[in-house]
């Protein structure tokens, strides 16, 4: 199981991460900037990381670093 971490200082409130999350883990706040993280299960697809222009998101959990290395050809 994976967890999403948000660096609120880097987040520009664009909402792209919310739009691409297939499990609806991230939801837009009514007030405030960075999205809320729900209790849903993140399966580590990394869609949110790919679309985040400010690199405000990261995923932690077993295998998270491995999947990024595979995608990058390492």
QUIMO-V775471 format. One record per backbone hydrogen bond with DSSP energy under -0.5 kcal/mol. CO is the residue of the C=O (numbers start at 1). NH is the residue of the N-H. If there is no record, write none. Layout:
co = (CO | CO)
nh = (NH | NH)
This chain:
co = (2 | 3 | 5 | 6 | 7 | 7 | 15 | 16 | 17 | 18 | 20 | 21 | 25 | 27 | 36 | 36 | 40 | 42 | 46 | 47 | 48 | 51 | 52 | 56 | 58 | 60 | 61 | 63 | 64 | 65 | 66 | 67 | 68 | 69 | 70)
nh = (42 | 60 | 58 | 8 | 10 | 11 | 19 | 20 | 21 | 21 | 22 | 24 | 38 | 36 | 27 | 38 | 42 | 2 | 50 | 51 | 52 | 53 | 55 | 7 | 5 | 3 | 64 | 67 | 68 | 69 | 70 | 71 | 72 | 74 | 73)
